[in-house]
Amino acid sequence: MKYLDFIEKNNPDKLTKVWEVMNKGNQSLELIRYQNTWRKYVFSVYGDGSIFDAGCLSEILSFLIQHKDDRQ
């Protein structure tokens, strides 16, 4: 079952991609974006009320792995 949608957003610096992570209730959870200090894409959540099960976390992990080499 798919829990999340990853929607590519416009990124003004155009060196890296940015995706908004949306749940099936059409709520934004946060962005996946490139973290310069880690030199990789990362995910962080809005607020402290978000909860994720193994399926959601698996989708996020798979997405991050799939796009790990996207930096131009």
Backbone as a printed PyTorch tensor [residue, N CA C, xyz], in Angstrom:
tensor([[[  0.8400,  -1.1910,   0.0000],
         [  0.0000,   0.0000,   0.0000],
         [  0.8770,   1.2440,   0.0000]],

        [[  0.5180,   2.2060,  -0.7900],
         [  1.2650,   3.4550,  -0.8590],
         [  0.6320,   4.4690,   0.0840]],

        [[  1.4340,   5.0580,   0.9650],
         [  0.9530,   5.9960,   1.9720],
         [  1.2320,   7.4480,   1.6150]],

        [[  2.2520,   7.6810,   0.8110],
         [  2.7560,   9.0330,   0.6000],
         [  2.8810,   9.3710,  -0.8810]],

        [[  2.8300,  10.6680,  -1.1640],
         [  3.1250,  11.1820,  -2.4980],
         [  4.3050,  12.1370,  -2.3750]],

        [[  5.1900,  12.1070,  -3.3460],
         [  6.3680,  12.9720,  -3.3820],
         [  6.2130,  13.9090,  -4.5770]],

        [[  6.0390,  15.1930,  -4.3070],
         [  5.7470,  16.1660,  -5.3520],
         [  6.9400,  17.1020,  -5.5150]],

        [[  7.5360,  17.0670,  -6.7000],
         [  8.6990,  17.9240,  -6.9390],
         [  8.2760,  19.3900,  -6.9360]],

        [[  9.0320,  20.2010,  -6.2210],
         [  8.7550,  21.6270,  -6.0830],
         [  9.8020,  22.4210,  -6.8500]],

        [[  9.4670,  23.6490,  -7.1700],
         [ 10.4140,  24.5460,  -7.8150],
         [ 11.5140,  24.9010,  -6.8130]],

        [[ 12.7540,  24.8000,  -7.2370],
         [ 13.8830,  25.1310,  -6.3730],
         [ 14.6890,  26.2390,  -7.0480]],

        [[ 14.6760,  27.4490,  -6.4600],
         [ 15.3260,  28.5990,  -7.1060],
         [ 16.8150,  28.4170,  -7.3880]],

        [[ 17.5520,  27.6710,  -6.5390],
         [ 19.0020,  27.5460,  -6.7760],
         [ 19.3160,  26.5640,  -7.9030]],

        [[ 18.3900,  25.6890,  -8.2320],
         [ 18.4660,  24.7630,  -9.3600],
         [ 19.6590,  23.8040,  -9.3240]],

        [[ 20.3810,  23.7380,  -8.2140],
         [ 21.4650,  22.7570,  -8.0990],
         [ 20.9540,  21.4240,  -7.5660]],

        [[ 19.9270,  21.4840,  -6.7500],
         [ 19.3760,  20.2670,  -6.1660],
         [ 17.8620,  20.2840,  -6.3070]],

        [[ 17.2620,  19.1250,  -6.1540],
         [ 15.8110,  19.0100,  -6.2400],
         [ 15.2020,  19.1390,  -4.8470]],

        [[ 13.9220,  19.4960,  -4.8160],
         [ 13.1580,  19.5820,  -3.5740],
         [ 11.8130,  18.9170,  -3.8250]],

        [[ 11.3750,  18.0630,  -2.8870],
         [ 10.0830,  17.4130,  -2.9840],
         [  9.2800,  17.6760,  -1.7220]],

        [[  7.9940,  17.9300,  -1.8880],
         [  7.0830,  18.0180,  -0.7550],
         [  6.5130,  16.6200,  -0.5320]],

        [[  6.5090,  16.1850,   0.7100],
         [  5.9780,  14.8720,   1.0520],
         [  4.5510,  15.0720,   1.5650]],

        [[  3.5940,  14.4490,   0.8730],
         [  2.1740,  14.5940,   1.1950],
         [  1.6010,  13.2540,   1.6310]],

        [[  0.7490,  13.2680,   2.6720],
         [  0.0680,  12.0360,   3.0390],
         [ -1.2040,  11.8930,   2.2050]],

        [[ -1.9020,  10.7890,   2.3530],
         [ -3.0980,  10.5310,   1.5500],
         [ -4.2510,  11.4560,   1.9250]],

        [[ -4.1540,  12.1580,   3.0550],
         [ -5.1400,  13.1630,   3.4270],
         [ -4.8170,  14.5140,   2.8190]],

        [[ -3.8530,  14.5390,   1.9010],
         [ -3.3980,  15.7470,   1.2120],
         [ -2.8050,  16.7780,   2.1760]],

        [[ -2.1700,  16.2970,   3.2350],
         [ -1.4900,  17.1690,   4.1810],
         [  0.0090,  17.0940,   3.9250]],

        [[  0.6570,  18.2440,   3.9460],
         [  2.0970,  18.2870,   3.7710],
         [  2.7750,  17.8550,   5.0720]],

        [[  3.7200,  16.9280,   4.9610],
         [  4.4730,  16.4730,   6.1300],
         [  5.7780,  17.2430,   6.2800]],

        [[  6.4080,  17.5780,   5.1750],
         [  7.6580,  18.3470,   5.1600],
         [  8.2750,  18.2030,   3.7890]],

        [[  9.4960,  18.6420,   3.6720],
         [ 10.2190,  18.5710,   2.4130],
         [ 11.3650,  17.5770,   2.4990]],

        [[ 11.6470,  16.9730,   1.3730],
         [ 12.9160,  16.2770,   1.1980],
         [ 13.7750,  17.2580,   0.4250]],

        [[ 14.9310,  17.5630,   0.9700],
         [ 15.8010,  18.5670,   0.3640],
         [ 17.2440,  18.1690,   0.6090]],

        [[ 18.1130,  18.7860,  -0.1460],
         [ 19.5380,  18.4940,  -0.0120],
         [ 20.0990,  19.2400,   1.1950]],

        [[ 20.8160,  18.5190,   2.0430],
         [ 21.4660,  19.1000,   3.2250],
         [ 22.9560,  19.2150,   2.9250]],

        [[ 23.4260,  20.4470,   2.7780],
         [ 24.8280,  20.6650,   2.4050],
         [ 25.8170,  20.0580,   3.3920]],

        [[ 25.5600,  20.2060,   4.6710],
         [ 26.5210,  19.7040,   5.6560],
         [ 26.6420,  18.1820,   5.6210]],

        [[ 25.5680,  17.4940,   5.2730],
         [ 25.6070,  16.0270,   5.1790],
         [ 25.9040,  15.5490,   3.7670]],

        [[ 25.7820,  16.4750,   2.7970],
         [ 25.9790,  16.1550,   1.3780],
         [ 25.0690,  15.0210,   0.9110]],

        [[ 23.7980,  15.1150,   1.3360],
         [ 22.7960,  14.1440,   0.9040],
         [ 21.4080,  14.7040,   1.1390]],

        [[ 20.4160,  14.0400,   0.5530],
         [ 19.0240,  14.4360,   0.7510],
         [ 18.5510,  13.9680,   2.1210]],

        [[ 17.7250,  14.8000,   2.7810],
         [ 17.2160,  14.4940,   4.1180],
         [ 15.7120,  14.7740,   4.1760]],

        [[ 15.0560,  14.2030,   5.1640],
         [ 13.6430,  14.4120,   5.4400],
         [ 13.4980,  14.8260,   6.8940]],

        [[ 12.7030,  15.8590,   7.1250],
         [ 12.3660,  16.2480,   8.4930],
         [ 10.8820,  16.6000,   8.5230]],

        [[ 10.2530,  16.5050,   9.6950],
         [  8.8020,  16.6640,   9.7930],
         [  8.4170,  18.0170,  10.3770]],

        [[  7.2050,  18.4830,  10.0280],
         [  6.6270,  19.6840,  10.6330],
         [  6.1120,  19.3250,  12.0140]],

        [[  6.3680,  20.1640,  12.9840],
         [  5.7980,  19.9730,  14.3190],
         [  6.2140,  18.6710,  14.9710]],

        [[  5.5820,  18.3510,  16.0480],
         [  5.9470,  17.1320,  16.7690],
         [  4.7880,  16.1470,  16.8370]],

        [[  3.7100,  16.3460,  16.0750],
         [  2.5640,  15.4530,  16.1280],
         [  2.5390,  14.4020,  15.0400]],

        [[  3.5390,  14.3690,  14.1900],
         [  3.5560,  13.3970,  13.0940],
         [  3.9560,  12.0310,  13.6070]],

        [[  3.2870,  11.0200,  13.0940],
         [  3.6430,   9.6390,  13.4180],
         [  3.7670,   8.8530,  12.1170]],

        [[  4.6440,   7.8840,  12.1120],
         [  4.9060,   7.0770,  10.9230],
         [  4.9970,   5.6200,  11.3150]],

        [[  4.4090,   4.7590,  10.5020],
         [  4.5930,   3.3320,  10.7170],
         [  5.7050,   2.8370,   9.7910]],

        [[  5.9830,   1.5580,   9.8430],
         [  7.0750,   0.9910,   9.0460],
         [  6.8500,   1.2050,   7.5470]],

        [[  5.5900,   1.1540,   7.0970],
         [  5.3020,   1.3560,   5.6810],
         [  5.6570,   2.7550,   5.2170]],

        [[  5.2870,   3.7600,   6.0080],
         [  5.6130,   5.1480,   5.6610],
         [  7.1250,   5.3580,   5.6610]],

        [[  7.7730,   4.8920,   6.6960],
         [  9.2220,   5.0760,   6.7920],
         [  9.9410,   4.3450,   5.6630]],

        [[  9.4210,   3.1940,   5.2840],
         [ 10.0110,   2.4330,   4.1790],
         [  9.8960,   3.2100,   2.8700]],

        [[  8.7510,   3.8550,   2.6370],
         [  8.5850,   4.6660,   1.4200],
         [  9.5590,   5.8420,   1.4000]],

        [[  9.7090,   6.5100,   2.5410],
         [ 10.6350,   7.6450,   2.6250],
         [ 12.0610,   7.1700,   2.3840]],

        [[ 12.4520,   6.0750,   3.0160],
         [ 13.7960,   5.5350,   2.8380],
         [ 14.0420,   5.1470,   1.3800]],

        [[ 13.1000,   4.4670,   0.7680],
         [ 13.2560,   4.0680,  -0.6350],
         [ 13.4080,   5.2860,  -1.5400]],

        [[ 12.6250,   6.3390,  -1.2690],
         [ 12.7030,   7.5590,  -2.0650],
         [ 14.0680,   8.2130,  -1.9040]],

        [[ 14.5660,   8.3040,  -0.6780],
         [ 15.8750,   8.9160,  -0.4370],
         [ 16.9860,   8.1250,  -1.1330]],

        [[ 16.9210,   6.8190,  -1.0690],
         [ 17.9320,   5.9810,  -1.7260],
         [ 17.8550,   6.1490,  -3.2470]],

        [[ 16.6400,   6.1870,  -3.7730],
         [ 16.4560,   6.3360,  -5.2210],
         [ 17.0410,   7.6490,  -5.7360]],

        [[ 17.0210,   8.6940,  -4.9230],
         [ 17.4440,  10.0190,  -5.3700],
         [ 18.7690,  10.4720,  -4.7560]],

        [[ 19.5160,   9.5610,  -4.1890],
         [ 20.7560,   9.9450,  -3.5130],
         [ 21.7980,  10.5540,  -4.4540]],

        [[ 21.7370,  10.2450,  -5.7360],
         [ 22.7290,  10.7580,  -6.6820],
         [ 22.1660,  11.8490,  -7.5900]],

        [[ 21.0490,  12.4660,  -7.1990],
         [ 20.4040,  13.4710,  -8.0380],
         [ 21.0940,  14.8310,  -8.0350]],

        [[ 21.9800,  15.0810,  -7.1350],
         [ 22.6190,  16.4000,  -7.0810],
         [ 23.4400,  16.5890,  -8.3420]],

        [[ 23.2440,  17.7210,  -8.9810],
         [ 23.9500,  17.9930, -10.2420],
         [ 25.3570,  18.4630, -10.0050]]])
